[in-house]
Every structure is written in C-alpha cells, then in structure tokens.
C-alpha cells in the first residue's frame, strides 16, 4: 500500500519533470529562432557569393549598397572576429546550422523521454491514489449497528391541539 508521503513524492516528481519539459521546449523554440536567423544569413551570403548586388539595412529606412568585392566579418567564437569571403562565411554558417539541427534533435529526444516518463509517473500516481482512496473507504466503512428506534416527539399545534403529523 502507498502512503500519502509516497503520493506527494510522486506528485513532486511529475511536477519537476513537467517543469524540465517546459524548459526543454523553450530551448527548442530558441534554437528554431537561431536556425531561422542563420538560414536567412546563409541565403544572403549565397546571393553575395553568386555576385548579386544588394543593400545592407542600417535602420530607420536607410540602406547601404554592397560593393561587388566585399568581404564579411564573422564571429569565429569567444568574441574573436575574422574577415572571410562570402563563400567561406556561407560554409561557416552551414556548419553552424548543422550543429544547431543536431542540438535540436538531442533536445527533442530528451523531451520525448521526459514525456514518456511523465506519463508513467502520472499513471503510477493515479493508480496509487485510487488504491489509497479505496483502502481508506474500506477502513472507514461503519460497522452495521442494529437500528435503534427513534422516539418521535409529538407536535402540538397552537394551543396544544393535535396536528395532522400526530
């Protein structure tokens, strides 16, 4: 039989796993946003490497034309920037996209395992709670007592007269 402390522990486990699942889903959403940004960058770099002209938006509706022999400045990691050709920058962005896709699939696999674990814990919790309530009902079931006759007091109406209930 499961006691109330065990039920509380199971409920906390379910809650903790649900919180962790929420955190993982938020991470997946952030990764998807970064993936979209990298994909936009990859397409822009591909256009530059093919020799297409374009403009760089500065903000407030102002754009600067991109010269034909332009290079890009790329964050190589840890705040170190390097100058790269559009082709090399595109390769770097493609590699980052692959890494992000792999990271996203790892998070999705962890989310699937957590979802399964939550379902198992919730099912175990429900069955334990049902078992506990059933055992409490059996314990609380009153022992049948012989029926006692209750004496009913006769009511009298106004002035001490008998009524229909008498």
C-alpha angles and dihedrals in degrees: 000000000000120000127213093260090058090049091051090049091051091048091051090050091052090048093048092049091049090051090050090049089052090051091050091049090052090051090051090052091051091049090051090052091051090047091054091050092049091047091053089049092048092053092048092049090048089054090050093049090052089057099251118151122238147156133246115223113229096182136261089064094300121131133182121213117243113236117231096242096047127148128202132233110226131190102237093187139285091041093301112136127197136186114246138171116252089253093054091043089052091053090050092050091047090053090050090049090053090050091049091049091051091048091049092051090051090052091047091052090050090048091052091051091048091049090053091047091050091051091050093048093046091050091048090047093050094049092046091049091049091049091049094050091047092051091048090051090052091049093047095047105119121238109247112255124197109264113261119215110241114214112228119213114228115240122221126204128229110315095017096288122148118256133208090266091063 
